[in-house]
């Protein structure tokens, strides 16, 4: 994956970390990235994207939790062999836990109360699920 392959939309409501994770996942699904392919270092990607080092490090940790990449000290970060189907639910849950912990930590550092965080999560869940098509193809409240 070359550094120019990742594009960040700084105006998007989607967190930069999530944008990086999703783009790597899409490239894996499309076959653009294959097991054994080397990714840029965290520092390289952060510099290229002009984002904080910790943002890219968090994205790489999530990808690692999902079992999609492996970082080997002194060697680099590589696309991992696809995880076994039975492992995916557990890996997904670990990734969700990691994302949740980071979100709650960031919100607490910014001084939000539990009630404010809960209210915002409720709003976003309602917005997100109202956007998703239902089984009959219509959208949430339409």
DRENLO-993041 format. One record per atom (N, C-alpha, C): atom name; chain; residue number from 1; residue in three letters; x, y, z. Coordinates in Angstrom, 2 decimals. Each point is the difference from the previous one (the first is absolute). Example, Ala and Ser with C-alpha at 12.3 -4.5 7.8 and 13.67 -1.06 7.14 Angstrom:
// DRENLO-993041
   atomo   cadena   num   residuo        c1        c2        c3
       N        A     1       ALA     13.19     -5.69      7.80
      CA        A     1       ALA     -0.89      1.19      0.00
       C        A     1       ALA      0.90      1.20      0.00
       N        A     2       SER     -0.35      1.05     -0.72
      CA        A     2       SER      0.82      1.19      0.06
       C        A     2       SER     -0.77      1.09      0.73
// end
This chain:
// DRENLO-993041
   atomo   cadena   num   residuo        c1        c2        c3
       N        A     1       UNK      0.86     -1.17      0.00
      CA        A     1       UNK     -0.86      1.17      0.00
       C        A     1       UNK      0.90      1.22      0.00
       N        A     2       UNK     -0.12      0.80     -0.99
      CA        A     2       UNK      0.82      1.20     -0.04
       C        A     2       UNK     -0.64      1.07      0.87
       N        A     3       UNK      0.80      0.96      0.39
      CA        A     3       UNK     -0.50      1.06      0.86
       C        A     3       UNK     -1.11      0.80     -0.66
       N        A     4       UNK      0.02      0.09     -1.31
      CA        A     4       UNK     -1.01      0.80     -0.69
       C        A     4       UNK     -1.34     -0.72     -0.12
       N        A     5       UNK     -0.05     -1.25      0.43
      CA        A     5       UNK     -1.25     -0.77     -0.11
       C        A     5       UNK     -1.04      0.36      1.05
       N        A     6       UNK      0.41      0.60      1.09
      CA        A     6       UNK     -0.93      0.35      1.07
       C        A     6       UNK     -0.36      1.47     -0.13
       N        A     7       UNK     -1.29      0.28     -0.05
      CA        A     7       UNK     -0.47      1.38     -0.11
       C        A     7       UNK     -0.90      0.30      1.19
       N        A     8       UNK      0.31      1.07      0.69
      CA        A     8       UNK     -0.75      0.40      1.19
       C        A     8       UNK     -0.87      1.19     -0.34
       N        A     9       UNK     -1.27     -0.08      0.41
      CA        A     9       UNK     -0.92      1.12     -0.15
       C        A     9       UNK     -0.13      0.67      1.37
       N        A    10       UNK      0.69      1.12      0.16
      CA        A    10       UNK      0.01      0.68      1.29
       C        A    10       UNK     -1.35      0.63      0.34
       N        A    11       UNK     -0.88      0.12     -0.97
      CA        A    11       UNK     -1.34      0.57      0.25
       C        A    11       UNK     -1.04     -1.07      0.31
       N        A    12       UNK      0.39     -1.25     -0.12
      CA        A    12       UNK     -0.92     -1.11      0.22
       C        A    12       UNK     -0.37     -0.13      1.47
       N        A    13       UNK     -1.19     -0.51      0.26
      CA        A    13       UNK     -0.41     -0.31      1.36
       C        A    13       UNK      0.68     -1.28      0.49
       N        A    14       UNK      0.58     -0.75     -0.92
      CA        A    14       UNK      0.68     -1.25      0.34
       C        A    14       UNK      1.39      0.32      0.53
       N        A    15       UNK      0.33     -0.57      1.15
      CA        A    15       UNK      1.30      0.25      0.62
       C        A    15       UNK      1.12     -0.42     -0.95
       N        A    16       UNK      1.12      0.69      0.08
      CA        A    16       UNK      1.14     -0.29     -0.87
       C        A    16       UNK      0.48     -1.43      0.22
       N        A    17       UNK      0.03     -0.43      1.24
      CA        A    17       UNK      0.40     -1.38      0.30
       C        A    17       UNK     -0.89     -0.98     -0.74
       N        A    18       UNK     -1.30      0.24      0.04
      CA        A    18       UNK     -0.96     -0.88     -0.68
       C        A    18       UNK      0.20      0.04     -1.50
       N        A    19       UNK      0.27      1.17     -0.55
      CA        A    19       UNK      0.23      0.12     -1.44
       C        A    19       UNK      1.20     -0.86     -0.42
       N        A    20       UNK      1.06      0.02      0.78
      CA        A    20       UNK      1.19     -0.79     -0.32
       C        A    20       UNK     -0.34     -1.49      0.06
       N        A    21       UNK     -0.65     -0.42      1.08
      CA        A    21       UNK     -0.36     -1.41      0.17
       C        A    21       UNK     -0.88     -0.47     -1.15
       N        A    22       UNK     -1.02      0.80     -0.34
      CA        A    22       UNK     -0.92     -0.40     -1.06
       C        A    22       UNK      0.69     -0.10     -1.35
       N        A    23       UNK      0.94      0.91     -0.28
      CA        A    23       UNK      0.69     -0.04     -1.28
       C        A    23       UNK      0.90     -1.23     -0.12
       N        A    24       UNK      0.66     -0.37      1.09
      CA        A    24       UNK      0.82     -1.21     -0.03
       C        A    24       UNK     -0.91     -1.22     -0.18
       N        A    25       UNK     -1.12     -0.04      0.72
      CA        A    25       UNK     -0.93     -1.13     -0.13
       C        A    25       UNK     -0.52     -0.13     -1.44
       N        A    26       UNK     -0.38      1.12     -0.61
      CA        A    26       UNK     -0.51     -0.03     -1.37
       C        A    26       UNK      1.06     -0.51     -0.96
       N        A    27       UNK      1.24      0.41      0.19
      CA        A    27       UNK      1.07     -0.45     -0.88
       C        A    27       UNK      0.27     -1.49      0.18
       N        A    28       UNK     -0.18     -0.50      1.20
      CA        A    28       UNK      0.13     -1.44      0.24
       C        A    28       UNK     -1.11     -0.76     -0.72
       N        A    29       UNK     -1.22      0.47      0.15
      CA        A    29       UNK     -1.14     -0.68     -0.62
       C        A    29       UNK      0.08      0.04     -1.51
       N        A    30       UNK      0.53      1.08     -0.55
      CA        A    30       UNK      0.08      0.13     -1.46
       C        A    30       UNK      1.21     -0.74     -0.58
       N        A    31       UNK      0.90     -0.45      0.86
      CA        A    31       UNK      1.18     -0.69     -0.48
       C        A    31       UNK      1.18      0.91     -0.30
       N        A    32       UNK     -0.19      1.32      0.22
      CA        A    32       UNK      1.12      0.93     -0.22
       C        A    32       UNK      1.12     -0.25      1.00
       N        A    33       UNK     -0.38     -0.43      1.20
      CA        A    33       UNK      0.98     -0.38      1.02
       C        A    33       UNK     -0.11     -1.51      0.20
       N        A    34       UNK      1.16     -0.63      0.12
      CA        A    34       UNK      0.04     -1.45      0.15
       C        A    34       UNK      0.87     -0.37      1.19
       N        A    35       UNK     -0.22     -1.18      0.57
      CA        A    35       UNK      0.87     -0.42      1.10
       C        A    35       UNK      1.47      0.13     -0.37
       N        A    36       UNK      0.77      0.58      0.91
      CA        A    36       UNK      1.42      0.20     -0.22
       C        A    36       UNK      0.35      1.40     -0.49
       N        A    37       UNK     -0.99      0.76     -0.52
      CA        A    37       UNK      0.27      1.37     -0.43
       C        A    37       UNK      0.40      0.84      1.20
       N        A    38       UNK      0.98      0.86     -0.20
      CA        A    38       UNK      0.46      0.87      1.09
       C        A    38       UNK     -0.73      1.34     -0.05
       N        A    39       UNK     -0.42      0.47      1.15
      CA        A    39       UNK     -0.62      1.31      0.13
       C        A    39       UNK      1.06      1.02      0.40
       N        A    40       UNK     -0.28      1.27     -0.24
      CA        A    40       UNK      0.95      1.03      0.46
       C        A    40       UNK      0.09     -0.03      1.52
       N        A    41       UNK      1.09      0.50      0.53
      CA        A    41       UNK      0.11      0.11      1.45
       C        A    41       UNK     -1.03      1.01      0.48
       N        A    42       UNK     -0.27     -0.03      1.29
      CA        A    42       UNK     -0.93      0.95      0.59
       C        A    42       UNK      0.49      1.42     -0.25
       N        A    43       UNK      1.27      0.23      0.20
      CA        A    43       UNK      0.57      1.33     -0.18
       C        A    43       UNK     -0.10      0.45     -1.46
       N        A    44       UNK      0.29     -0.90     -0.93
      CA        A    44       UNK     -0.08      0.35     -1.43
       C        A    44       UNK     -1.42      0.39     -0.38
       N        A    45       UNK     -0.97     -0.83      0.41
      CA        A    45       UNK     -1.38      0.27     -0.37
       C        A    45       UNK     -0.51      1.27      0.67
       N        A    46       UNK      0.35      0.20      1.26
      CA        A    46       UNK     -0.42      1.22      0.70
       C        A    46       UNK      0.55      1.25     -0.69
       N        A    47       UNK      1.26     -0.06     -0.42
      CA        A    47       UNK      0.62      1.15     -0.67
       C        A    47       UNK     -0.67      0.24     -1.36
       N        A    48       UNK     -0.24     -1.06     -0.74
      CA        A    48       UNK     -0.61      0.13     -1.32
       C        A    48       UNK     -1.42      0.56      0.09
       N        A    49       UNK     -0.76     -0.49      0.98
      CA        A    49       UNK     -1.38      0.44      0.15
       C        A    49       UNK     -0.13      1.31      0.77
       N        A    50       UNK      1.12      0.41      0.61
      CA        A    50       UNK      0.02      1.21      0.84
       C        A    50       UNK     -0.99     -0.10      1.16
       N        A    51       UNK      0.08     -1.16      0.67
      CA        A    51       UNK     -0.82     -0.24      1.17
       C        A    51       UNK      0.91     -0.39      1.16
       N        A    52       UNK     -0.55      0.00      1.17
      CA        A    52       UNK      0.75     -0.35      1.19
       C        A    52       UNK      0.46     -1.46     -0.05
       N        A    53       UNK      1.21     -0.22      0.44
      CA        A    53       UNK      0.58     -1.34      0.08
       C        A    53       UNK     -0.94     -0.96      0.73
       N        A    54       UNK     -0.59      0.47      1.12
      CA        A    54       UNK     -0.87     -0.86      0.81
       C        A    54       UNK     -1.26     -0.43     -0.75
       N        A    55       UNK     -0.47      0.82     -0.92
      CA        A    55       UNK     -1.17     -0.34     -0.79
       C        A    55       UNK      0.28     -1.22     -0.88
       N        A    56       UNK      1.14      0.01     -0.66
      CA        A    56       UNK      0.38     -1.14     -0.85
       C        A    56       UNK      0.31     -1.20      0.88
       N        A    57       UNK      0.67      0.21      1.12
      CA        A    57       UNK      0.32     -1.11      0.91
       C        A    57       UNK     -1.29     -0.67      0.48
       N        A    58       UNK     -1.03      0.79      0.31
      CA        A    58       UNK     -1.28     -0.55      0.43
       C        A    58       UNK     -0.64     -0.82     -1.12
       N        A    59       UNK      0.05      0.50     -1.23
      CA        A    59       UNK     -0.55     -0.74     -1.14
       C        A    59       UNK      0.73     -1.33     -0.18
       N        A    60       UNK      1.30      0.01      0.12
      CA        A    60       UNK      0.78     -1.23     -0.13
       C        A    60       UNK     -0.32     -0.97      1.14
       N        A    61       UNK     -0.21      0.52      1.21
      CA        A    61       UNK     -0.37     -0.88      1.12
       C        A    61       UNK     -1.35     -0.68     -0.27
       N        A    62       UNK     -0.94      0.77     -0.53
      CA        A    62       UNK     -1.31     -0.57     -0.32
       C        A    62       UNK      0.13     -1.07     -1.08
       N        A    63       UNK      0.77      0.28     -1.04
      CA        A    63       UNK      0.22     -0.98     -1.06
       C        A    63       UNK      0.69     -1.25      0.55
       N        A    64       UNK      0.90      0.21      0.96
      CA        A    64       UNK      0.66     -1.14      0.64
       C        A    64       UNK     -1.00     -0.81      0.82
       N        A    65       UNK     -0.85      0.69      0.75
      CA        A    65       UNK     -1.03     -0.67      0.79
       C        A    65       UNK     -0.96     -0.81     -0.88
       N        A    66       UNK     -0.25      0.51     -1.19
      CA        A    66       UNK     -0.86     -0.70     -0.96
       C        A    66       UNK      0.73     -1.18     -0.65
       N        A    67       UNK      1.29     -0.10      0.24
      CA        A    67       UNK      0.78     -1.09     -0.57
       C        A    67       UNK      0.36      0.23     -1.46
       N        A    68       UNK     -0.02      1.25     -0.44
      CA        A    68       UNK      0.26      0.30     -1.41
       C        A    68       UNK      1.45      0.35     -0.27
       N        A    69       UNK      0.71      0.50      1.01
      CA        A    69       UNK      1.41      0.36     -0.17
       C        A    69       UNK      0.81     -0.55      1.15
       N        A    70       UNK      1.29     -0.01     -0.20
      CA        A    70       UNK      0.93     -0.40      1.04
       C        A    70       UNK      1.19      0.95     -0.04
       N        A    71       UNK      0.31      0.60      1.14
      CA        A    71       UNK      1.16      0.87      0.08
       C        A    71       UNK      1.12     -0.77      0.68
       N        A    72       UNK      1.11     -0.09     -0.68
      CA        A    72       UNK      1.15     -0.74      0.52
       C        A    72       UNK      1.12      0.99      0.27
       N        A    73       UNK      0.37      0.10      1.26
      CA        A    73       UNK      1.00      0.96      0.44
       C        A    73       UNK      1.25     -0.08     -0.87
       N        A    74       UNK      0.39      1.12     -0.57
      CA        A    74       UNK      1.20      0.07     -0.80
       C        A    74       UNK     -0.18     -0.46     -1.44
       N        A    75       UNK     -1.13     -0.61     -0.33
      CA        A    75       UNK     -0.22     -0.50     -1.36
       C        A    75       UNK     -1.08      0.76     -0.73
       N        A    76       UNK     -1.04      0.46      0.72
      CA        A    76       UNK     -1.06      0.75     -0.64
       C        A    76       UNK     -1.38     -0.59      0.27
       N        A    77       UNK     -0.97      0.55     -0.71
      CA        A    77       UNK     -1.40     -0.42      0.14
       C        A    77       UNK     -0.45     -0.65     -1.30
       N        A    78       UNK     -0.58     -1.17      0.14
      CA        A    78       UNK     -0.37     -0.80     -1.16
       C        A    78       UNK     -1.46     -0.43      0.07
       N        A    79       UNK     -0.57     -0.22     -1.18
      CA        A    79       UNK     -1.33     -0.58     -0.07
       C        A    79       UNK      0.13     -1.45      0.44
       N        A    80       UNK     -0.88     -0.40      0.87
      CA        A    80       UNK      0.00     -1.32      0.60
       C        A    80       UNK     -0.84     -0.95     -0.83
       N        A    81       UNK      0.22     -1.28      0.16
      CA        A    81       UNK     -0.86     -1.00     -0.64
       C        A    81       UNK     -1.42      0.21      0.52
       N        A    82       UNK     -1.00     -0.24     -0.84
      CA        A    82       UNK     -1.39      0.17      0.46
       C        A    82       UNK     -0.25     -0.86      1.24
       N        A    83       UNK     -0.70      0.57      0.99
      CA        A    83       UNK     -0.28     -0.76      1.21
       C        A    83       UNK     -0.97     -1.13     -0.28
       N        A    84       UNK      0.08     -1.02      0.82
      CA        A    84       UNK     -0.95     -1.11     -0.10
       C        A    84       UNK     -1.40      0.52      0.28
       N        A    85       UNK     -1.02     -0.51     -0.70
      CA        A    85       UNK     -1.37      0.49      0.18
       C        A    85       UNK     -0.47     -0.03      1.46
       N        A    86       UNK      0.37     -1.00      0.76
      CA        A    86       UNK     -0.43     -0.10      1.39
       C        A    86       UNK      0.57      1.09      0.88
       N        A    87       UNK      1.15      0.56     -0.40
      CA        A    87       UNK      0.66      1.04      0.79
       C        A    87       UNK     -0.58      1.38     -0.24
       N        A    88       UNK     -0.71      0.19     -1.10
      CA        A    88       UNK     -0.40      1.35     -0.40
       C        A    88       UNK     -0.94      0.66      1.00
       N        A    89       UNK     -0.95     -0.73      0.59
      CA        A    89       UNK     -0.93      0.60      0.95
       C        A    89       UNK      0.76      0.50      1.24
       N        A    90       UNK      0.91     -0.80      0.48
      CA        A    90       UNK      0.78      0.40      1.17
       C        A    90       UNK      0.90      1.19     -0.32
       N        A    91       UNK      0.63     -0.01     -1.16
      CA        A    91       UNK      0.87      1.11     -0.40
       C        A    91       UNK     -0.81      1.28     -0.18
       N        A    92       UNK     -1.17     -0.13     -0.61
      CA        A    92       UNK     -0.86      1.17     -0.20
       C        A    92       UNK     -0.41      0.59      1.35
       N        A    93       UNK     -0.34     -0.85      0.95
      CA        A    93       UNK     -0.40      0.48      1.32
       C        A    93       UNK      1.17      0.70      0.70
       N        A    94       UNK      1.20     -0.57     -0.12
      CA        A    94       UNK      1.18      0.65      0.59
       C        A    94       UNK      0.24      1.36     -0.65
       N        A    95       UNK     -0.17      0.08     -1.32
      CA        A    95       UNK      0.20      1.27     -0.70
       C        A    95       UNK     -1.04      1.03      0.46
       N        A    96       UNK     -1.26     -0.44      0.14
      CA        A    96       UNK     -1.05      0.91      0.47
       C        A    96       UNK      0.31      0.49      1.41
       N        A    97       UNK      0.47     -0.88      0.86
      CA        A    97       UNK      0.38      0.38      1.36
       C        A    97       UNK      1.12      1.04     -0.04
       N        A    98       UNK      0.98     -0.22     -0.85
      CA        A    98       UNK      1.13      0.94     -0.13
       C        A    98       UNK     -0.50      1.37     -0.47
       N        A    99       UNK     -0.84      0.01     -1.02
      CA        A    99       UNK     -0.54      1.26     -0.53
       C        A    99       UNK     -0.79      0.72      1.09
       N        A   100       UNK     -0.83     -0.74      0.72
      CA        A   100       UNK     -0.84      0.58      1.05
       C        A   100       UNK      0.86      0.60      1.10
       N        A   101       UNK      1.03     -0.71      0.42
      CA        A   101       UNK      0.88      0.52      1.06
       C        A   101       UNK      0.69      1.29     -0.43
       N        A   102       UNK      0.47      0.04     -1.25
      CA        A   102       UNK      0.65      1.21     -0.49
       C        A   102       UNK     -0.99      1.16     -0.06
       N        A   103       UNK     -1.19     -0.26     -0.50
      CA        A   103       UNK     -1.02      1.04     -0.09
       C        A   103       UNK     -0.32      0.54      1.39
       N        A   104       UNK     -0.27     -0.89      0.95
      CA        A   104       UNK     -0.36      0.45      1.35
       C        A   104       UNK      1.15      0.76      0.67
       N        A   105       UNK      1.21     -0.46     -0.22
      CA        A   105       UNK      1.16      0.70      0.55
       C        A   105       UNK      0.11      1.41     -0.59
       N        A   106       UNK     -0.12      0.10     -1.33
      CA        A   106       UNK      0.07      1.31     -0.65
       C        A   106       UNK     -1.11      0.92      0.49
       N        A   107       UNK     -1.22     -0.52      0.11
      CA        A   107       UNK     -1.13      0.81      0.45
       C        A   107       UNK      0.22      0.47      1.44
       N        A   108       UNK      0.51     -0.87      0.85
      CA        A   108       UNK      0.25      0.37      1.40
       C        A   108       UNK      1.09      1.07      0.07
       N        A   109       UNK      1.04     -0.14     -0.80
      CA        A   109       UNK      1.08      1.00     -0.01
       C        A   109       UNK     -0.51      1.37     -0.45
       N        A   110       UNK     -1.05      0.00     -0.83
      CA        A   110       UNK     -0.58      1.25     -0.47
       C        A   110       UNK     -1.03      0.56      0.97
       N        A   111       UNK     -0.24     -0.72      1.10
      CA        A   111       UNK     -0.86      0.50      1.05
       C        A   111       UNK     -1.48     -0.31     -0.14
       N        A   112       UNK     -0.37     -0.90     -0.91
      CA        A   112       UNK     -1.41     -0.35     -0.15
       C        A   112       UNK     -0.46     -0.87      1.16
       N        A   113       UNK     -1.24      0.21      0.42
      CA        A   113       UNK     -0.56     -0.81      1.08
       C        A   113       UNK     -0.55     -1.30     -0.57
       N        A   114       UNK     -0.27     -0.95      0.89
      CA        A   114       UNK     -0.58     -1.28     -0.41
       C        A   114       UNK     -1.33      0.24     -0.70
       N        A   115       UNK     -0.81      0.91      0.53
      CA        A   115       UNK     -1.30      0.28     -0.61
       C        A   115       UNK      0.15      0.60     -1.40
       N        A   116       UNK      0.98      0.90     -0.19
      CA        A   116       UNK      0.23      0.59     -1.32
       C        A   116       UNK      0.47     -1.07     -1.00
       N        A   117       UNK      0.89     -0.85      0.44
      CA        A   117       UNK      0.50     -1.08     -0.87
       C        A   117       UNK     -1.13     -0.94     -0.38
       N        A   118       UNK     -0.78     -0.40      0.99
      CA        A   118       UNK     -1.11     -0.92     -0.25
       C        A   118       UNK     -1.01      0.62     -0.97
       N        A   119       UNK     -0.34      1.27      0.19
      CA        A   119       UNK     -0.97      0.67     -0.88
       C        A   119       UNK      0.53      0.07     -1.43
       N        A   120       UNK      1.29      0.28     -0.15
      CA        A   120       UNK      0.57      0.08     -1.35
       C        A   120       UNK      0.03     -1.36     -0.67
       N        A   121       UNK      0.34     -1.03      0.75
      CA        A   121       UNK     -0.02     -1.36     -0.55
       C        A   121       UNK     -1.41     -0.36     -0.46
       N        A   122       UNK     -0.99      0.32      0.81
      CA        A   122       UNK     -1.40     -0.29     -0.37
       C        A   122       UNK     -0.38      0.74     -1.28
       N        A   123       UNK      0.37      1.28     -0.12
      CA        A   123       UNK     -0.29      0.77     -1.21
       C        A   123       UNK      0.66     -0.62     -1.23
       N        A   124       UNK      1.26     -0.35      0.14
      CA        A   124       UNK      0.73     -0.57     -1.13
       C        A   124       UNK     -0.53     -1.38     -0.39
       N        A   125       UNK     -0.35     -0.80      0.98
      CA        A   125       UNK     -0.60     -1.31     -0.31
       C        A   125       UNK     -1.31      0.17     -0.75
       N        A   126       UNK     -0.83      0.92      0.46
      CA        A   126       UNK     -1.27      0.25     -0.67
       C        A   126       UNK      0.24      0.50     -1.42
       N        A   127       UNK      0.95      0.92     -0.16
      CA        A   127       UNK      0.30      0.52     -1.33
       C        A   127       UNK      0.52     -1.10     -0.90
       N        A   128       UNK      0.92     -0.79      0.51
      CA        A   128       UNK      0.63     -1.05     -0.81
       C        A   128       UNK     -1.02     -1.05     -0.42
       N        A   129       UNK     -0.84     -0.44      0.93
      CA        A   129       UNK     -0.94     -1.05     -0.33
       C        A   129       UNK     -1.18      0.50     -0.81
       N        A   130       UNK     -0.27      1.29      0.05
      CA        A   130       UNK     -1.03      0.56     -0.87
       C        A   130       UNK      0.51      0.14     -1.42
       N        A   131       UNK      1.33      0.02     -0.19
      CA        A   131       UNK      0.59      0.08     -1.33
       C        A   131       UNK      0.07     -1.36     -0.67
       N        A   132       UNK      0.08     -1.07      0.79
      CA        A   132       UNK      0.19     -1.33     -0.56
       C        A   132       UNK     -1.29     -0.54     -0.59
       N        A   133       UNK      0.08     -0.64     -1.17
      CA        A   133       UNK     -1.20     -0.60     -0.59
       C        A   133       UNK     -0.54     -1.12      0.89
       N        A   134       UNK     -1.30     -0.12      0.07
      CA        A   134       UNK     -0.62     -1.09      0.73
       C        A   134       UNK     -0.07     -1.20     -0.91
       N        A   135       UNK     -0.54     -1.12      0.50
      CA        A   135       UNK     -0.07     -1.23     -0.78
       C        A   135       UNK     -0.76      0.18     -1.30
       N        A   136       UNK     -1.03      0.88      0.00
      CA        A   136       UNK     -0.78      0.18     -1.22
       C        A   136       UNK      0.61      1.03     -0.94
       N        A   137       UNK      1.20      0.53      0.37
      CA        A   137       UNK      0.71      0.92     -0.89
       C        A   137       UNK     -0.23      1.45      0.29
       N        A   138       UNK     -1.01      0.34      0.85
      CA        A   138       UNK     -0.24      1.40      0.34
       C        A   138       UNK      0.97      0.42      1.09
       N        A   139       UNK      0.03      1.28      0.27
      CA        A   139       UNK      0.86      0.51      1.06
       C        A   139       UNK     -0.81      0.11      1.29
       N        A   140       UNK      0.72     -0.05      1.13
      CA        A   140       UNK     -0.55      0.02      1.34
       C        A   140       UNK     -1.41      0.49      0.20
       N        A   141       UNK     -0.21      1.33      0.00
      CA        A   141       UNK     -1.31      0.55      0.33
       C        A   141       UNK     -0.81      0.39     -1.22
       N        A   142       UNK      0.46     -0.31     -1.18
      CA        A   142       UNK     -0.72      0.40     -1.21
       C        A   142       UNK     -1.26     -0.81     -0.17
// end
